[in-house]
Amino acid sequence: MNFLSNIWVVLWLVLGVVVALLALYRKTITSHEDDIVHVTSGESRVLAEQNATAQKIEKIDFWGKSLTIVLVAYGLILAAWILYQLWEQSSKLTPA
């Protein structure tokens, strides 16, 4: 049985790629982040940029965590299903 031709396995792989791309996107955004705390009134533009970046990272973190949980749960269910299919296939091959 070729499991890579199964649509459920392909969907799991695509989900894994999406999670990896989301992590790469987060790394790219945080590499340009300004970590210095700006408190003077003349730096309000920098403060607004920091706030926007923090909100963007927060959204990415939410989706990254959610999709990672879905990826792991879906992978465990898929692995159990594949093992069951293999067990069913092997029990049909052995003579009684």
N, C-alpha and C positions, 0 to 999 in steps of 0.2 A: 504494500500500500504506500503510495507516494503522498506524504503529508504536505509537501510544499505546493501541490496542486489543489489542496483543499482551501476553500474560500475563507474559512475561519482562521486558519493558520496565517494566511496572507493578511487578513485584517489585523491579527495580533502583531505581525511584523510591522505593518504600517503604523500602528499605534506606538510601537517601540521607537520607530524613526521619528514620529511627531514629538515624543517625550525627549528624545535626544536633541532634536533641533530646538526645542523650547529651552533646554538647559544651555545650549550653545548661545542662543539669543540672549538669555539672562547673563551669561558670562560676558558677552560683548557689551551689554548695557552697563554692567557694573564695572567694567574696566575703564570706562570714561566718567565714572561717578566722582564727584567732588566730596571727599570725606571730611573736609574741614568745616567746623561749625562757624557760620557767619551770623553775627548778632548786631552789627552796627547798621544804622539806618541807610547808609550809602550802598549797602550790599543787598538791597531788597530784590534786585533782579536775580542775583545768584541764589538767594533763598527760595525764590519762586521756582527756579530751575531744579534745585535740590528737592523741593516738594513734589514737582512733577515727576522727577526720576524715581523718587521713593514710591509714589503711587503706581507707576508703571511696573516697578519691581514687585510690588505687593500683588498686583494682578497676575503677573507671570508666576509668582510663587504659588498663588492659589490654584491656577490651572495646572502648574507642574505637579503639585502635590496630589491634586484630584486625579489627574491622568495617570500618575504613577501608581496610585492605589488601584485604579481600574485596570491598568496593565498587569499588575501582579495578580489580582483576583482572577481576571480573565485568563491569564497564563496558567494558573493553578487548575482552573476548571477545564481548560483546554488540554492540559497534560493528563488530567484524570480521564477525560474522554478518550484521548489517544491510547492511553494504557488499557482502557476497557476494550477498545476496538482491537488492539493487538492481542489481548487475552481471548476475546471472542474468536478471532481469526486462528489463533494457535489451537484452541480447543476443537475447532472444526477440522483441523488437519490431522489430528492424532486419531488413529483407529481405536474403536472401543474394545 
